């Protein structure tokens, strides 16, 4: 029996193999995909990272508020639910502020004007000047009524988007 001869592809065989490899659609797909991935990372700005810091003092304040309202300290699961709710609210408030609602909402403006008029003795100041002073003093961030209004608007916006696109 004769053994099959081993053929050694010459330079022409190696070139044809290289040509087939370079003409492969899979190679084109991988190269183009890699280039697109690199270009996206290189030229597009990354999503801003949201950082929300909750200190031990904040957690203690949440627990104390619960205890003051209900007469008993919250258990670990309830405390975690309070923390989650607080984080959700803070994220909603940040989004409402990024959309400018703290400056454009009529109810928020009326509330800030009323607060600022109470604090100011100067009757010559216009509503716009009073509003600017309220924003400088960050009343829009600390007033409970303003926070609740912005939260309510964000929750209504989220609910309306859910109703507009019901699941199939």
N, C-alpha and C positions, 0 to 999 in steps of 0.2 A: 504494500500500500504506500502510496505516496502521500507525503504530507503537503498540505496546502502551503504554497509559498507566501511568505509575508511580504507584502508590498509596502514599500516605504514611499509615502506620497512625496513627490518632489516639490520644488518651489511653486510649480503651477497649481498643484493640488492644494497647497496651503493657501495660496491666493484666492482660489475659488471658495474655500471654506471661510476665509475672512470676509469675502464679498457677501456670501450668504448670511453670515452673522451680522454684518453691517446693514444689510437690507432687511433684516428681520423686523417686523412690526412691533414685536415685543420690546426690542431694544429701543426703538423710537419712542414707544410709550413710556418706558422707564426714564429715558433721558429727558423727554419733554416734561414729564411729571416732576422729576427732580428739579429742573430749571424753574418751573412754576412754583414749587415749594420754596426754593431758595429766594425767588423774586418776591414772593409774598412776605417772607420773613425779613427780607432786606429793606423793602420799600414801603410796606404798609405799617402804620403805627399800631402797636399792640393795644388790646383792650385795656382800659385803665383798671388797675387792681383796686378792689374795694377793701378797705381795712376798717374794721369796726372794733374798737377796743372796749371791753367790758371789764372793769376792775372789780376787785373784791368788795370795794365800797358800793359799787353800783348793784352788785348781786345782793349785798346786805340790805340796801335800800329797797330793792324789789321784795325781798322777804319780809322786811319790816312793814312795808305798805300792805302786803297781804295780811300779815298778822294784825295790823291795826284795823283793817276792814272786817276781818273774819274771826278774830279772837284766838286764833291758834296759828302756830308756825306752819309753813308749807312743808310737806314731805319732799324727799329728793325728786320724785317724778314731777310733782307740781311745781317745784322750784325750776326744774329744767323747762317745763312748759312756759313759765313766766319769762324765763330768759329768752326762749325762742320767740315768744310774742314780742318782747322788747326789741330784739334784733330785727324782726320783720318790720315793725313800726319804724325803726330808725332807717332802714333801707328804703321804705316807702317815702319817708320824709325827704331823704336825700334826692330821690327821683323827682318828687314834686318840686323841690327847690331847683333842680337842674332844668326843669321845664319852665321855671320862672313864675310858678303859681303864687309864691309867697309875695310877689310884687304886683300881680295882676288880678288876683281874686278880689271881688268887691267886698265880700264879708270880711276878709282878712284886712283890707284897707280900712274899712269902717272901725274895726276893732282896734287897730293900731292908732288911728286918729283919735278915738275916744280915750285911749290910754295916754297918748301924748298930750292931749288937751288938759287932761287931769294933772299932768306933771308940769306943764308949761304955764307961766304967768303971762307971757307975751301974747296979746290978742292980735298983734299985727302980722303974725306968721301965717302964711298961706297953708292950705292943706298939703300941698306938695312938699313944702319945707318941713312940716311936721312929720310927714311920712319918711322923708329922708333922715330926719333925726331919729325916728323910731328904728329904721334899718341900721343906722350907725350904732345905736345902742343894742342892736341885736334882739329887739323885742320880738321880732318875728320868729326867732328860734326858741325863746323862753316862755312865751305866752301859751298857756294850756289850751285856750280856745282856738288860737291860730293853729297849733299842732293838730288838734282834733279835726279842724276843718280840712287841713291839707291831707290828713289820713283818710278822711271820708271821701274826698274827691278821688284819691288814688284807688281806693277800694271800689268806688263806683266805676272808674275807668276800667279796672281789671274785670269787673263783672260784666260790663257792656261788651268788652272784647270777647269774653267767653260766650255770651249770648249771640253775638254776631257770627261766631264760627262754631256752631254746635258740632260735636263729634259725630262721625258717620258710623 
